[in-house]
Amino acid sequence: MDMITLAGALTDKGLLPGAKPTPIPGLAPVVSEIFGYCLYLLIIAGASATGFGIYKLAWADKGRQGGGSEPFKWMGAGILAVLMAGTLITMINGIAA
């Protein structure tokens, strides 16, 4: 319940876009709102993971024992999370409209 309160506070301050998706028939309004907040938080988490991957790439040991693929794992996972959340937001708003 704290995450919902946090997401509501971030929306009120303008840090998150308003998570007021078109209501999905058969779902309670609370479920639609929670799902909307979770998708926006997933986008923020994906962007953060991508940024962390770029940071790790900048400071990685480029030698043979440096584990140079780890930053790309972070960046790939972050980009995938952003794309997945954006696709879900688009599909849900398209189906419900």
C-alpha positions in Angstrom: 0.0 0.0 0.0 3.0 2.3 0.6 4.0 2.0 -3.1 0.5 3.2 -4.1 0.8 6.2 -1.8 4.3 6.9 -3.1 3.1 6.7 -6.7 0.2 9.1 -5.9 2.6 11.6 -4.3 4.9 11.5 -7.3 2.0 12.1 -9.6 0.8 15.0 -7.6 4.2 16.7 -7.8 4.4 16.2 -11.6 7.2 13.6 -11.5 5.0 10.9 -13.0 2.4 11.3 -15.7 -1.1 10.9 -14.4 -1.9 7.2 -14.4 -5.5 7.5 -15.3 -5.8 4.9 -18.1 -9.1 4.3 -19.8 -11.2 2.0 -17.5 -11.0 -1.6 -18.6 -14.5 -3.2 -18.6 -14.7 -5.8 -15.8 -11.9 -4.4 -13.7 -12.4 -2.3 -10.6 -11.2 1.3 -10.8 -8.6 0.6 -8.1 -7.1 -2.2 -10.1 -6.8 0.0 -13.2 -5.1 2.7 -11.2 -2.7 0.4 -9.5 -1.8 -1.3 -12.9 -1.2 2.2 -14.4 1.1 3.2 -11.6 3.0 0.0 -11.8 3.6 0.4 -15.6 4.9 3.9 -15.1 7.2 2.7 -12.3 8.4 -0.1 -14.6 9.4 2.6 -17.1 11.3 4.5 -14.5 13.1 1.3 -13.3 14.0 0.4 -16.9 15.5 3.9 -17.5 17.4 3.6 -14.3 18.8 0.2 -15.3 19.9 1.5 -18.6 21.6 4.5 -17.0 23.3 2.2 -14.5 24.5 0.0 -17.4 26.0 3.1 -19.1 27.7 4.0 -15.9 29.2 0.4 -15.5 30.3 0.5 -19.1 32.2 3.8 -18.5 34.0 2.4 -15.5 34.4 -1.3 -16.5 37.7 -2.9 -16.8 38.2 -3.4 -20.5 40.8 -6.2 -20.1 40.2 -9.8 -20.8 39.2 -10.6 -17.2 37.0 -7.5 -16.8 33.6 -9.1 -17.4 32.8 -6.6 -20.1 29.4 -8.0 -21.0 27.8 -7.1 -17.7 27.0 -3.5 -18.6 25.3 -4.6 -21.8 23.1 -7.0 -19.7 22.0 -4.0 -17.6 21.3 -1.8 -20.6 19.5 -4.6 -22.5 17.3 -5.4 -19.5 16.5 -1.7 -19.0 15.6 -1.1 -22.6 13.5 -4.2 -22.7 11.6 -3.1 -19.5 10.9 0.3 -21.1 9.7 -1.2 -24.3 7.5 -3.8 -22.6 5.8 -1.2 -20.3 5.3 1.2 -23.2 3.7 -1.6 -25.3 1.4 -2.7 -22.5 0.3 0.9 -21.9 -0.5 1.3 -25.6 -2.3 -2.0 -25.8 -4.4 -1.4 -22.7 -5.4 2.1 -23.7 -6.2 0.8 -27.3 -8.3 -2.1 -26.0 -10.2 -0.1 -23.5 -10.9 2.8 -25.8 
